[in-house]
Amino acid sequence: MVRPIKKKKIPNLHEAIKKTAWKQIAGFGASALSLRAIARELKITAPAIYNYFPDRDALVTALIIDAFTSFGDWQLEARDSVPENDLLGRMNAICMAYRNWAHTFPQRYQLIFGTPIPGYEGPIEKIFPASARSLSALVNVVEGLRVAGKLNVDTFPKIKPEYKVSFEAWKTYGGSADILSLSVAMLIWARVHGIVSLEIGGNLPPFGSKGDALYLYELNSIHEQFIKE
């Protein structure tokens, strides 16, 4: 009697599932993510995946958290690669790390900042810690500029009281900073995010598919607007 061939055991199946999910996203988009398709790719049963991720949304949430964590790691490492007293250099390093990460991991970038996945609503209580941390490097540098009296914010819009609750929640995971510093950092993020998003989507005319010069020009504009010499 011929014995059935045992399926090869996959070491660290949890990570293998996520790795295969990223491949699926790269090939077909996040909206096409399928646990059964991942199981077929790994040659395992669907219930084996359910032991780690009960449904597609649980897997998407895990991927988003991983993406934000990697995103934050790159920016924190970039900040710490520059001396603490060189705040302008630190800001430059962070902003360049933002763009480099996006170009290195476009699927991850699109998952956290791109078109929402139909039917998916991320659990904010799970995602928020990694999301807040990912902005902490930039906020830290802006706060350093504010404390040093080098932040030009005389005409910056006043923060509305209803947003202060969200700010206090952010501080739990993103570190201590004045609400003004967080607000300025969010505006800087929005500006670099706009150019990078257009680049990743191939929509940056008339500058071509990559906007190196335009990105550096925008960084210089941010410095001139917000940093006092």
C-alpha positions in Angstrom: 0.0 0.0 0.0 1.4 3.4 -1.0 1.6 5.8 1.9 0.4 9.4 1.4 3.2 11.9 1.1 3.3 14.2 4.1 3.2 17.9 3.3 6.4 19.7 4.1 6.2 21.6 7.4 6.7 25.3 6.9 8.8 27.0 9.6 7.3 30.1 11.0 4.0 29.8 9.1 2.8 33.1 10.5 5.5 35.0 8.7 5.2 32.8 5.6 1.5 33.7 5.3 2.3 37.4 5.5 5.1 37.1 3.0 2.8 35.4 0.5 0.1 38.0 1.1 2.6 40.7 0.1 3.3 38.8 -3.1 -0.4 38.6 -3.8 -0.9 42.3 -3.2 2.1 43.1 -5.5 0.5 41.0 -8.3 -3.2 41.6 -8.0 -3.7 44.5 -5.5 -4.8 44.5 -1.9 -8.5 44.3 -2.7 -7.9 40.8 -4.3 -6.2 39.4 -1.1 -7.6 35.9 -0.5 -6.8 33.5 2.4 -7.7 30.5 0.3 -5.3 31.7 -2.5 -2.5 32.1 0.0 -3.2 28.6 1.3 -3.0 27.2 -2.2 0.3 29.0 -2.7 1.7 27.6 0.5 0.2 24.1 -0.2 -1.6 24.1 3.2 -5.2 23.8 4.2 -7.3 26.9 4.7 -8.0 26.0 8.3 -4.2 26.2 8.9 -4.3 29.9 8.1 -7.4 30.5 10.2 -5.3 29.4 13.2 -3.2 32.6 12.7 -5.7 34.9 10.9 -9.4 34.2 11.4 -10.4 36.2 8.3 -9.0 38.5 5.6 -9.4 41.6 7.7 -7.3 40.3 10.5 -4.5 39.6 8.0 -4.8 43.1 6.4 -4.6 44.6 9.9 -1.4 42.7 10.6 0.1 43.8 7.3 -0.8 47.4 8.0 0.8 47.3 11.4 4.0 45.7 10.0 4.1 48.4 7.3 3.8 51.2 9.7 6.4 49.6 12.0 8.9 49.3 9.1 8.0 52.8 7.9 8.7 54.2 11.4 11.9 52.2 11.8 13.4 53.8 8.6 12.6 57.3 9.8 13.9 56.8 13.3 17.1 55.3 12.1 17.5 58.2 9.6 17.0 60.7 12.4 19.5 59.0 14.7 22.1 58.8 11.9 22.6 62.6 12.2 23.9 64.4 15.3 21.2 65.5 17.8 22.2 69.2 17.5 21.9 69.2 13.7 18.1 69.6 13.5 18.0 70.7 9.8 20.2 67.7 8.9 17.9 65.4 10.9 14.8 66.7 9.1 16.4 66.2 5.7 17.4 62.6 6.6 13.9 61.8 7.8 12.2 63.2 4.7 14.6 61.4 2.4 14.0 58.2 4.4 10.3 58.7 3.8 10.7 58.8 0.1 13.3 56.0 0.0 11.0 53.7 2.0 8.1 54.4 -0.3 10.1 53.5 -3.4 11.6 50.4 -1.8 8.2 49.1 -0.5 5.5 50.6 -2.8 2.9 47.9 -1.9 3.3 48.7 1.8 3.1 52.4 1.1 -0.1 52.0 -0.9 -1.6 49.7 1.7 -1.3 52.3 4.5 -1.7 55.5 2.4 -3.4 54.5 -0.8 -7.0 53.6 -1.9 -9.0 51.9 0.9 -9.8 48.2 0.5 -13.5 47.8 -0.1 -15.3 46.4 3.0 -12.3 46.8 5.3 -12.4 49.0 8.4 -9.2 48.9 10.3 -9.4 48.6 14.1 -7.9 52.0 15.1 -7.0 50.7 18.6 -4.7 48.2 17.1 -3.3 50.3 14.3 -2.9 53.6 16.0 0.2 52.8 18.1 2.3 51.9 15.1 0.8 54.7 13.1 1.6 57.3 15.8 5.1 56.0 16.2 5.8 56.3 12.4 5.4 60.1 12.7 7.4 60.4 15.9 10.8 61.1 14.3 9.5 64.1 12.4 7.5 65.4 15.4 10.6 65.1 17.6 12.7 67.2 15.2 10.0 69.9 14.8 9.6 70.0 18.6 13.4 70.4 18.9 13.2 73.4 16.5 10.3 74.9 18.6 12.2 74.5 21.8 15.3 76.1 20.3 13.2 79.1 19.1 13.9 78.2 15.4 10.4 77.3 14.4 8.7 80.0 12.2 5.0 79.6 13.1 3.9 83.1 13.8 1.0 82.9 11.3 0.3 79.2 11.7 -3.5 78.5 12.1 -4.8 78.0 15.7 -5.5 74.5 16.8 -9.2 73.8 17.4 -10.0 72.6 20.9 -11.8 69.5 19.6 -8.6 68.1 18.2 -6.7 68.2 21.5 -8.2 64.9 22.7 -6.7 63.1 19.7 -3.4 64.8 20.4 -3.3 63.5 23.9 -3.9 60.0 22.6 -1.1 60.4 20.1 1.4 61.3 22.8 0.9 57.9 24.4 2.6 56.3 21.5 4.4 59.1 19.7 6.2 60.8 22.5 6.0 64.1 24.3 5.7 67.2 22.1 3.7 70.5 22.0 0.5 70.3 20.0 1.9 73.0 17.7 4.9 70.8 16.8 2.6 67.9 16.0 0.4 70.1 13.8 3.4 71.5 11.9 4.8 68.0 11.4 1.4 66.9 10.0 1.5 69.7 7.4 5.1 68.8 6.5 4.1 65.2 6.2 1.1 66.1 3.9 3.4 68.1 1.6 6.1 65.4 1.1 3.4 62.7 1.0 1.7 64.4 -1.9 4.8 64.3 -4.1 5.7 60.8 -3.1 2.2 59.5 -3.7 2.2 61.0 -7.2 5.6 59.4 -7.9 4.5 56.0 -6.7 1.4 56.2 -8.9 3.4 57.4 -11.9 1.4 60.7 -12.0 4.0 63.3 -11.8 3.9 65.2 -15.1 5.8 67.1 -16.4 8.6 65.8 -14.2 8.5 62.2 -15.3 8.1 59.1 -13.2 10.6 60.3 -10.6 10.7 63.7 -9.1 14.1 64.0 -7.5 14.6 67.6 -8.2 11.0 68.5 -7.4 11.2 66.7 -4.1 14.4 68.5 -3.1 12.8 71.8 -4.1 9.9 71.1 -1.9 12.1 70.2 1.1 14.0 73.5 0.6 10.6 75.3 0.5 9.6 73.7 3.8 12.9 74.8 5.4 12.5 78.4 4.2 8.9 78.5 5.5 9.3 76.9 8.9 13.0 77.1 10.0 14.5 80.3 11.2 18.2 80.8 10.5 
